[in-house]
Amino acid sequence: MSVTVTNPPGGTGAAGDGAGLGIAGMRERVTALGGTFSTAATQAGGFEVSALLPTAGAS
């Protein structure tokens, strides 16, 4: 399963209580499941987070 979330140029993150671990926490969880995780600036000036997670029974 792959998941990609893109923040458009000039976008802002959602306000939160600061209790999470942000990108570091997402990376830790994805890699703990045997997946891959990446972040990058987009050519349009936004920001993108991508995760590829293994699924049961996938070959």
HTML snippet that shows the backbone in 3Dmol.js (N, CA, C, O; Angstrom):
<script src="https://3Dmol.org/build/3Dmol-min.js"></script>
<div id="view" style="width:600px;height:400px;position:relative"></div>
<script>
const pdb = `
ATOM      1  N   MET A   1       0.854  -1.156   0.000  1.00  0.00           N
ATOM      2  CA  MET A   1       0.000   0.000   0.000  1.00  0.00           C
ATOM      3  C   MET A   1       0.905   1.225   0.000  1.00  0.00           C
ATOM      4  O   MET A   1       1.884   1.283   0.744  1.00  0.00           O
ATOM      5  N   SER A   2       0.576   2.191  -0.828  1.00  0.00           N
ATOM      6  CA  SER A   2       1.340   3.428  -0.805  1.00  0.00           C
ATOM      7  C   SER A   2       0.427   4.595  -0.447  1.00  0.00           C
ATOM      8  O   SER A   2      -0.740   4.645  -0.835  1.00  0.00           O
ATOM      9  N   VAL A   3       0.997   5.525   0.302  1.00  0.00           N
ATOM     10  CA  VAL A   3       0.276   6.721   0.735  1.00  0.00           C
ATOM     11  C   VAL A   3       1.177   7.916   0.472  1.00  0.00           C
ATOM     12  O   VAL A   3       2.345   7.916   0.859  1.00  0.00           O
ATOM     13  N   THR A   4       0.635   8.937  -0.188  1.00  0.00           N
ATOM     14  CA  THR A   4       1.381  10.170  -0.427  1.00  0.00           C
ATOM     15  C   THR A   4       0.499  11.348  -0.052  1.00  0.00           C
ATOM     16  O   THR A   4      -0.663  11.422  -0.451  1.00  0.00           O
ATOM     17  N   VAL A   5       1.062  12.265   0.716  1.00  0.00           N
ATOM     18  CA  VAL A   5       0.349  13.478   1.110  1.00  0.00           C
ATOM     19  C   VAL A   5       1.205  14.658   0.680  1.00  0.00           C
ATOM     20  O   VAL A   5       2.397  14.721   0.984  1.00  0.00           O
ATOM     21  N   THR A   6       0.575  15.602  -0.040  1.00  0.00           N
ATOM     22  CA  THR A   6       1.297  16.772  -0.530  1.00  0.00           C
ATOM     23  C   THR A   6       0.677  18.043   0.019  1.00  0.00           C
ATOM     24  O   THR A   6      -0.538  18.236  -0.039  1.00  0.00           O
ATOM     25  N   ASN A   7       1.522  18.901   0.550  1.00  0.00           N
ATOM     26  CA  ASN A   7       1.114  20.206   1.039  1.00  0.00           C
ATOM     27  C   ASN A   7       1.411  21.202  -0.088  1.00  0.00           C
ATOM     28  O   ASN A   7       2.548  21.256  -0.557  1.00  0.00           O
ATOM     29  N   PRO A   8       0.440  21.981  -0.533  1.00  0.00           N
ATOM     30  CA  PRO A   8       0.676  22.899  -1.639  1.00  0.00           C
ATOM     31  C   PRO A   8       1.616  24.037  -1.242  1.00  0.00           C
ATOM     32  O   PRO A   8       1.819  24.292  -0.055  1.00  0.00           O
ATOM     33  N   PRO A   9       2.188  24.720  -2.235  1.00  0.00           N
ATOM     34  CA  PRO A   9       3.051  25.864  -1.934  1.00  0.00           C
ATOM     35  C   PRO A   9       2.319  26.871  -1.048  1.00  0.00           C
ATOM     36  O   PRO A   9       1.151  27.179  -1.286  1.00  0.00           O
ATOM     37  N   GLY A  10       2.997  27.373  -0.045  1.00  0.00           N
ATOM     38  CA  GLY A  10       2.399  28.351   0.851  1.00  0.00           C
ATOM     39  C   GLY A  10       1.487  27.747   1.900  1.00  0.00           C
ATOM     40  O   GLY A  10       0.945  28.467   2.739  1.00  0.00           O
ATOM     41  N   GLY A  11       1.309  26.429   1.865  1.00  0.00           N
ATOM     42  CA  GLY A  11       0.442  25.771   2.843  1.00  0.00           C
ATOM     43  C   GLY A  11       1.062  25.789   4.221  1.00  0.00           C
ATOM     44  O   GLY A  11       2.261  26.021   4.375  1.00  0.00           O
ATOM     45  N   THR A  12       0.250  25.547   5.206  1.00  0.00           N
ATOM     46  CA  THR A  12       0.748  25.482   6.582  1.00  0.00           C
ATOM     47  C   THR A  12       0.303  24.169   7.200  1.00  0.00           C
ATOM     48  O   THR A  12      -0.706  23.592   6.794  1.00  0.00           O
ATOM     49  N   GLY A  13       1.044  23.710   8.164  1.00  0.00           N
ATOM     50  CA  GLY A  13       0.677  22.498   8.871  1.00  0.00           C
ATOM     51  C   GLY A  13      -0.522  22.752   9.776  1.00  0.00           C
ATOM     52  O   GLY A  13      -0.828  23.892  10.127  1.00  0.00           O
ATOM     53  N   ALA A  14      -1.180  21.685  10.136  1.00  0.00           N
ATOM     54  CA  ALA A  14      -2.330  21.798  11.042  1.00  0.00           C
ATOM     55  C   ALA A  14      -1.839  22.099  12.452  1.00  0.00           C
ATOM     56  O   ALA A  14      -0.793  21.606  12.876  1.00  0.00           O
ATOM     57  N   ALA A  15      -2.589  22.894  13.155  1.00  0.00           N
ATOM     58  CA  ALA A  15      -2.250  23.182  14.546  1.00  0.00           C
ATOM     59  C   ALA A  15      -2.501  21.939  15.385  1.00  0.00           C
ATOM     60  O   ALA A  15      -3.499  21.245  15.188  1.00  0.00           O
ATOM     61  N   GLY A  16      -1.627  21.664  16.292  1.00  0.00           N
ATOM     62  CA  GLY A  16      -1.795  20.495  17.149  1.00  0.00           C
ATOM     63  C   GLY A  16      -1.324  20.811  18.551  1.00  0.00           C
ATOM     64  O   GLY A  16      -0.917  21.934  18.849  1.00  0.00           O
ATOM     65  N   ASP A  17      -1.385  19.814  19.402  1.00  0.00           N
ATOM     66  CA  ASP A  17      -0.972  20.040  20.791  1.00  0.00           C
ATOM     67  C   ASP A  17       0.510  19.765  21.007  1.00  0.00           C
ATOM     68  O   ASP A  17       1.014  19.922  22.120  1.00  0.00           O
ATOM     69  N   GLY A  18       1.214  19.355  19.950  1.00  0.00           N
ATOM     70  CA  GLY A  18       2.635  19.100  20.060  1.00  0.00           C
ATOM     71  C   GLY A  18       2.985  17.782  20.719  1.00  0.00           C
ATOM     72  O   GLY A  18       4.150  17.548  21.038  1.00  0.00           O
ATOM     73  N   ALA A  19       2.001  16.910  20.934  1.00  0.00           N
ATOM     74  CA  ALA A  19       2.250  15.649  21.630  1.00  0.00           C
ATOM     75  C   ALA A  19       2.809  14.564  20.708  1.00  0.00           C
ATOM     76  O   ALA A  19       3.316  13.552  21.189  1.00  0.00           O
ATOM     77  N   GLY A  20       2.722  14.760  19.391  1.00  0.00           N
ATOM     78  CA  GLY A  20       3.198  13.751  18.453  1.00  0.00           C
ATOM     79  C   GLY A  20       4.680  13.884  18.182  1.00  0.00           C
ATOM     80  O   GLY A  20       5.346  14.769  18.719  1.00  0.00           O
ATOM     81  N   LEU A  21       5.192  12.997  17.342  1.00  0.00           N
ATOM     82  CA  LEU A  21       6.608  13.017  17.001  1.00  0.00           C
ATOM     83  C   LEU A  21       6.837  13.481  15.568  1.00  0.00           C
ATOM     84  O   LEU A  21       7.959  13.403  15.068  1.00  0.00           O
ATOM     85  N   GLY A  22       5.808  13.956  14.911  1.00  0.00           N
ATOM     86  CA  GLY A  22       5.957  14.513  13.571  1.00  0.00           C
ATOM     87  C   GLY A  22       6.536  13.534  12.568  1.00  0.00           C
ATOM     88  O   GLY A  22       6.231  12.342  12.586  1.00  0.00           O
ATOM     89  N   ILE A  23       7.381  14.065  11.688  1.00  0.00           N
ATOM     90  CA  ILE A  23       7.964  13.263  10.613  1.00  0.00           C
ATOM     91  C   ILE A  23       8.827  12.143  11.177  1.00  0.00           C
ATOM     92  O   ILE A  23       8.798  11.024  10.666  1.00  0.00           O
ATOM     93  N   ALA A  24       9.595  12.430  12.225  1.00  0.00           N
ATOM     94  CA  ALA A  24      10.440  11.384  12.819  1.00  0.00           C
ATOM     95  C   ALA A  24       9.592  10.222  13.316  1.00  0.00           C
ATOM     96  O   ALA A  24       9.977   9.064  13.153  1.00  0.00           O
ATOM     97  N   GLY A  25       8.454  10.512  13.914  1.00  0.00           N
ATOM     98  CA  GLY A  25       7.562   9.458  14.396  1.00  0.00           C
ATOM     99  C   GLY A  25       6.940   8.666  13.270  1.00  0.00           C
ATOM    100  O   GLY A  25       6.807   7.446  13.361  1.00  0.00           O
ATOM    101  N   MET A  26       6.555   9.360  12.198  1.00  0.00           N
ATOM    102  CA  MET A  26       5.992   8.653  11.044  1.00  0.00           C
ATOM    103  C   MET A  26       7.038   7.730  10.430  1.00  0.00           C
ATOM    104  O   MET A  26       6.740   6.580  10.108  1.00  0.00           O
ATOM    105  N   ARG A  27       8.263   8.228  10.267  1.00  0.00           N
ATOM    106  CA  ARG A  27       9.344   7.406   9.693  1.00  0.00           C
ATOM    107  C   ARG A  27       9.585   6.173  10.561  1.00  0.00           C
ATOM    108  O   ARG A  27       9.730   5.068  10.037  1.00  0.00           O
ATOM    109  N   GLU A  28       9.627   6.346  11.863  1.00  0.00           N
ATOM    110  CA  GLU A  28       9.865   5.229  12.782  1.00  0.00           C
ATOM    111  C   GLU A  28       8.776   4.163  12.652  1.00  0.00           C
ATOM    112  O   GLU A  28       9.075   2.970  12.604  1.00  0.00           O
ATOM    113  N   ARG A  29       7.529   4.590  12.596  1.00  0.00           N
ATOM    114  CA  ARG A  29       6.421   3.634  12.507  1.00  0.00           C
ATOM    115  C   ARG A  29       6.435   2.879  11.177  1.00  0.00           C
ATOM    116  O   ARG A  29       6.229   1.666  11.146  1.00  0.00           O
ATOM    117  N   VAL A  30       6.677   3.593  10.090  1.00  0.00           N
ATOM    118  CA  VAL A  30       6.685   2.951   8.768  1.00  0.00           C
ATOM    119  C   VAL A  30       7.830   1.948   8.666  1.00  0.00           C
ATOM    120  O   VAL A  30       7.622   0.822   8.216  1.00  0.00           O
ATOM    121  N   THR A  31       9.032   2.339   9.076  1.00  0.00           N
ATOM    122  CA  THR A  31      10.160   1.408   8.973  1.00  0.00           C
ATOM    123  C   THR A  31      10.009   0.229   9.926  1.00  0.00           C
ATOM    124  O   THR A  31      10.492  -0.862   9.623  1.00  0.00           O
ATOM    125  N   ALA A  32       9.346   0.418  11.079  1.00  0.00           N
ATOM    126  CA  ALA A  32       9.103  -0.695  12.005  1.00  0.00           C
ATOM    127  C   ALA A  32       8.214  -1.755  11.366  1.00  0.00           C
ATOM    128  O   ALA A  32       8.285  -2.931  11.721  1.00  0.00           O
ATOM    129  N   LEU A  33       7.374  -1.330  10.420  1.00  0.00           N
ATOM    130  CA  LEU A  33       6.497  -2.264   9.708  1.00  0.00           C
ATOM    131  C   LEU A  33       7.143  -2.839   8.457  1.00  0.00           C
ATOM    132  O   LEU A  33       6.504  -3.598   7.729  1.00  0.00           O
ATOM    133  N   GLY A  34       8.409  -2.490   8.192  1.00  0.00           N
ATOM    134  CA  GLY A  34       9.111  -3.004   7.024  1.00  0.00           C
ATOM    135  C   GLY A  34       8.873  -2.181   5.776  1.00  0.00           C
ATOM    136  O   GLY A  34       9.154  -2.637   4.667  1.00  0.00           O
ATOM    137  N   GLY A  35       8.359  -0.975   5.942  1.00  0.00           N
ATOM    138  CA  GLY A  35       8.077  -0.123   4.793  1.00  0.00           C
ATOM    139  C   GLY A  35       9.179   0.886   4.533  1.00  0.00           C
ATOM    140  O   GLY A  35      10.212   0.895   5.203  1.00  0.00           O
ATOM    141  N   THR A  36       8.938   1.738   3.543  1.00  0.00           N
ATOM    142  CA  THR A  36       9.864   2.809   3.227  1.00  0.00           C
ATOM    143  C   THR A  36       9.143   4.139   3.374  1.00  0.00           C
ATOM    144  O   THR A  36       7.929   4.224   3.192  1.00  0.00           O
ATOM    145  N   PHE A  37       9.901   5.172   3.703  1.00  0.00           N
ATOM    146  CA  PHE A  37       9.335   6.480   4.005  1.00  0.00           C
ATOM    147  C   PHE A  37      10.232   7.543   3.403  1.00  0.00           C
ATOM    148  O   PHE A  37      11.456   7.448   3.492  1.00  0.00           O
ATOM    149  N   SER A  38       9.635   8.555   2.792  1.00  0.00           N
ATOM    150  CA  SER A  38      10.436   9.646   2.253  1.00  0.00           C
ATOM    151  C   SER A  38       9.698  10.971   2.368  1.00  0.00           C
ATOM    152  O   SER A  38       8.469  11.023   2.412  1.00  0.00           O
ATOM    153  N   THR A  39      10.483  12.035   2.416  1.00  0.00           N
ATOM    154  CA  THR A  39       9.948  13.389   2.412  1.00  0.00           C
ATOM    155  C   THR A  39      10.756  14.195   1.416  1.00  0.00           C
ATOM    156  O   THR A  39      11.939  13.930   1.203  1.00  0.00           O
ATOM    157  N   ALA A  40      10.119  15.177   0.809  1.00  0.00           N
ATOM    158  CA  ALA A  40      10.829  16.009  -0.165  1.00  0.00           C
ATOM    159  C   ALA A  40      10.044  17.268  -0.469  1.00  0.00           C
ATOM    160  O   ALA A  40       8.818  17.300  -0.360  1.00  0.00           O
ATOM    161  N   ALA A  41      10.768  18.300  -0.851  1.00  0.00           N
ATOM    162  CA  ALA A  41      10.134  19.501  -1.384  1.00  0.00           C
ATOM    163  C   ALA A  41       9.665  19.167  -2.801  1.00  0.00           C
ATOM    164  O   ALA A  41      10.342  18.430  -3.517  1.00  0.00           O
ATOM    165  N   THR A  42       8.526  19.697  -3.205  1.00  0.00           N
ATOM    166  CA  THR A  42       8.043  19.476  -4.569  1.00  0.00           C
ATOM    167  C   THR A  42       8.593  20.565  -5.483  1.00  0.00           C
ATOM    168  O   THR A  42       9.018  21.620  -5.010  1.00  0.00           O
ATOM    169  N   GLN A  43       8.587  20.316  -6.773  1.00  0.00           N
ATOM    170  CA  GLN A  43       9.057  21.311  -7.739  1.00  0.00           C
ATOM    171  C   GLN A  43       8.212  22.575  -7.695  1.00  0.00           C
ATOM    172  O   GLN A  43       8.697  23.658  -8.020  1.00  0.00           O
ATOM    173  N   ALA A  44       6.953  22.445  -7.295  1.00  0.00           N
ATOM    174  CA  ALA A  44       6.049  23.594  -7.230  1.00  0.00           C
ATOM    175  C   ALA A  44       6.250  24.421  -5.958  1.00  0.00           C
ATOM    176  O   ALA A  44       5.642  25.481  -5.809  1.00  0.00           O
ATOM    177  N   GLY A  45       7.104  23.943  -5.037  1.00  0.00           N
ATOM    178  CA  GLY A  45       7.358  24.680  -3.807  1.00  0.00           C
ATOM    179  C   GLY A  45       6.596  24.171  -2.602  1.00  0.00           C
ATOM    180  O   GLY A  45       6.632  24.792  -1.540  1.00  0.00           O
ATOM    181  N   GLY A  46       5.910  23.057  -2.749  1.00  0.00           N
ATOM    182  CA  GLY A  46       5.196  22.452  -1.625  1.00  0.00           C
ATOM    183  C   GLY A  46       6.070  21.430  -0.925  1.00  0.00           C
ATOM    184  O   GLY A  46       7.295  21.465  -1.047  1.00  0.00           O
ATOM    185  N   PHE A  47       5.454  20.530  -0.203  1.00  0.00           N
ATOM    186  CA  PHE A  47       6.158  19.497   0.556  1.00  0.00           C
ATOM    187  C   PHE A  47       5.372  18.205   0.447  1.00  0.00           C
ATOM    188  O   PHE A  47       4.142  18.220   0.478  1.00  0.00           O
ATOM    189  N   GLU A  48       6.081  17.077   0.317  1.00  0.00           N
ATOM    190  CA  GLU A  48       5.428  15.792   0.113  1.00  0.00           C
ATOM    191  C   GLU A  48       5.989  14.749   1.066  1.00  0.00           C
ATOM    192  O   GLU A  48       7.197  14.676   1.292  1.00  0.00           O
ATOM    193  N   VAL A  49       5.094  13.947   1.617  1.00  0.00           N
ATOM    194  CA  VAL A  49       5.453  12.824   2.486  1.00  0.00           C
ATOM    195  C   VAL A  49       4.898  11.566   1.829  1.00  0.00           C
ATOM    196  O   VAL A  49       3.719  11.515   1.479  1.00  0.00           O
ATOM    197  N   SER A  50       5.747  10.548   1.659  1.00  0.00           N
ATOM    198  CA  SER A  50       5.316   9.298   1.032  1.00  0.00           C
ATOM    199  C   SER A  50       5.704   8.107   1.892  1.00  0.00           C
ATOM    200  O   SER A  50       6.787   8.074   2.478  1.00  0.00           O
ATOM    201  N   ALA A  51       4.805   7.128   1.961  1.00  0.00           N
ATOM    202  CA  ALA A  51       5.084   5.882   2.692  1.00  0.00           C
ATOM    203  C   ALA A  51       4.644   4.716   1.830  1.00  0.00           C
ATOM    204  O   ALA A  51       3.582   4.751   1.209  1.00  0.00           O
ATOM    205  N   LEU A  52       5.467   3.689   1.800  1.00  0.00           N
ATOM    206  CA  LEU A  52       5.137   2.445   1.116  1.00  0.00           C
ATOM    207  C   LEU A  52       5.154   1.361   2.185  1.00  0.00           C
ATOM    208  O   LEU A  52       6.192   1.070   2.779  1.00  0.00           O
ATOM    209  N   LEU A  53       3.987   0.771   2.418  1.00  0.00           N
ATOM    210  CA  LEU A  53       3.823  -0.235   3.476  1.00  0.00           C
ATOM    211  C   LEU A  53       3.575  -1.602   2.874  1.00  0.00           C
ATOM    212  O   LEU A  53       2.792  -1.732   1.933  1.00  0.00           O
ATOM    213  N   PRO A  54       4.238  -2.636   3.410  1.00  0.00           N
ATOM    214  CA  PRO A  54       3.962  -3.985   2.930  1.00  0.00           C
ATOM    215  C   PRO A  54       2.551  -4.402   3.343  1.00  0.00           C
ATOM    216  O   PRO A  54       2.055  -4.001   4.396  1.00  0.00           O
ATOM    217  N   THR A  55       1.924  -5.201   2.507  1.00  0.00           N
ATOM    218  CA  THR A  55       0.588  -5.713   2.832  1.00  0.00           C
ATOM    219  C   THR A  55       0.634  -7.224   2.908  1.00  0.00           C
ATOM    220  O   THR A  55       1.395  -7.862   2.179  1.00  0.00           O
ATOM    221  N   ALA A  56      -0.159  -7.795   3.768  1.00  0.00           N
ATOM    222  CA  ALA A  56      -0.197  -9.254   3.940  1.00  0.00           C
ATOM    223  C   ALA A  56      -0.596  -9.913   2.628  1.00  0.00           C
ATOM    224  O   ALA A  56      -1.542  -9.486   1.966  1.00  0.00           O
ATOM    225  N   GLY A  57       0.135 -10.954   2.263  1.00  0.00           N
ATOM    226  CA  GLY A  57      -0.178 -11.715   1.073  1.00  0.00           C
ATOM    227  C   GLY A  57       0.299 -11.088  -0.215  1.00  0.00           C
ATOM    228  O   GLY A  57       0.086 -11.663  -1.282  1.00  0.00           O
ATOM    229  N   ALA A  58       0.937  -9.931  -0.160  1.00  0.00           N
ATOM    230  CA  ALA A  58       1.443  -9.308  -1.383  1.00  0.00           C
ATOM    231  C   ALA A  58       2.698 -10.018  -1.828  1.00  0.00           C
ATOM    232  O   ALA A  58       3.489 -10.476  -1.003  1.00  0.00           O
ATOM    233  N   SER A  59       2.882 -10.108  -3.122  1.00  0.00           N
ATOM    234  CA  SER A  59       4.112 -10.757  -3.612  1.00  0.00           C
ATOM    235  C   SER A  59       4.943  -9.783  -4.392  1.00  0.00           C
ATOM    236  O   SER A  59       6.013 -10.141  -4.885  1.00  0.00           O
TER     237      SER A  59
END
`;
const viewer = $3Dmol.createViewer("view");
viewer.addModel(pdb, "pdb");
viewer.setStyle({}, {cartoon: {color: "spectrum"}});
viewer.zoomTo();
viewer.render();
</script>
